[in-house]
Amino acid sequence: MDSASASVMLWRANAKDALRLERFFRQFDEVSFCEWQDAKCLRGVLVQKTTTAYLALDLNGEVVGAVLGGMLGSRGTINHLAVSPQYRAQGVGQRLVEAASADMKRVGVLRMFLFVDDANLAGKRFWTAQGFCEPRGETTFERDL
């Protein structure tokens, strides 16, 4: 683990962290953070037992990484993950994924999934390095409610 990563503390996010999460995720174009995902929405998500969320904090308590995911039955999803550029490639993202994965595994989740924008090549490399692969023969359908 790099010294920068070692100096980063993981904090389980709660409803009081909603605004910090919103502000952090909005900094990154590659994070598909919808306009309706504001602090009020996130507060509602963060109080659910099926949510896993962590902040990575530097020595000054500043957010340098975050992950937000959810669980439904035997499947879990990573909805958003971001790491500040100066902390990338130092294990922070991996630690966030491991923390969310441990939460999911603890409650019986057997498979995790996530979405990566086709143009996000760095994201694809990161998720492949974490052991994720693209599903074959599946098409995702979605709609806003």
Order of alpha helices (4+ residues) and beta strands (2+ residues): alpha-beta-alpha-alpha-beta-beta-beta-alpha-beta-alpha
